[in-house]
Amino acid sequence: MSARRRFDPFAMRPEEVGLFKERIRENYDRLTPGFRRLADFIMNNTLDVAFFTATELARYVGVDAATVVRFSQEIGYSGYRELSREIKRYVRNRLVSARGEAAKAETTEGKLRIVADYAAETLREFSATELERVARTVDLLTQARHIWLAGEYSEYYLAEFLAKRLQSMGIEATSFMPSMAEASTILTQMETGDVLVAIIGLDPGVEVGHAIQLAKAAGVKTIAVTTSGLALGARHADVTLLVPDDSPAEVSAFGPLMQVLSLIWETMMMQQPERVAEHHRVLPELMRRLVELRATTPEHEVGAPQSIWRENIS
C-alpha cells in the first residue's frame, strides 16, 4: 500500500507554487499604497488576473496602466508582460496539477484527501496576505453600535447565521436581504457608529453593492467579505476581504468563505472574554428554568390552544 500523498508547496516546482507570489511577499512591506493594492488584488484574484491586460488590471484596481508596469518592475520583472506570463503559467499548472490528482484518485477517500489538502493550502495562502484586514474587520465589528449583515441568494443565510451567533452573545446584529424595499428600510435605521458587512459569493452582488455605497455615504463603515474582487461591493467597501474559492473539483468552494466568517466570530469572542463568561454563566440557568416551566405546565395549557385551532378550521 503506497503512502498517502499530502499537498506540499515546498515540493512543487517554482512555477507551480508561484514565484511571483514569493516576490510579492518578500517586497510587500516596502511597497507604496498603490502597489499594495495591486499586490493584494493579484494575490487574491490570481485566476482573473491571468486573463487581464495591464489596462484592465489597472481599471479594476483603480490605478493607471503605468503603475501596473512600475509595480511589475518593483518586484523584479522587466514589465507586466513578463509578470503576466508567469501568472498564466502558474494558473495553468495549478489547474492541471489539481485536475490530474483528482483524476488519479480512485476512491472517495482519495478524492476527499485532495479536496481537504487543497482547502488547507487555500486557507494558508489567505492567512499569509489577509490577516491584517481580518484584524481590522474584527476591530470595527467589536466597536460597532450595531452590526448589519447583508447577502444575496445563498449568502443571505450565511449573513443570518452570523447575525444569530452575534445576537446570542448580546451583540446588536441584524441580517437582511438587500432587495430595493428591504434595503431602503434598513438604511433608514443605520447610524454613525454602525457597521455593514456584505457577504458576496457566486451572485453578482449588485444589490448589496448598492447598499454598501449608500451606507458608506451616510457615514456607516462597510466591510465586504467576498470571493470576487471584481464585485461592486468589493470595490466600494472600506475593508474588503478577498476569499479564494477555487477547488480541484472545478466548482466554487464555499468552505473558505465560512472559515473566514468563523475566524472573525472567534476572534471577536477572544477579545471579549467577559461577555463570553457571562453567556456561559447565564445560559445554563435560563435553560434549566425553561425545562422546569415545561415540566410544570398543565396539560390543558398546552392542549387548549390546539383544540381551539382545530375547531376553527374544521
Summary of the structure (lengths in Angstrom):
residues: 314
radius of gyration: 24.0
end to end distance: 67.5
largest distance: 83.2
contacts: 952
relative contact order: 0.09
helix: 66%
strand: 8%
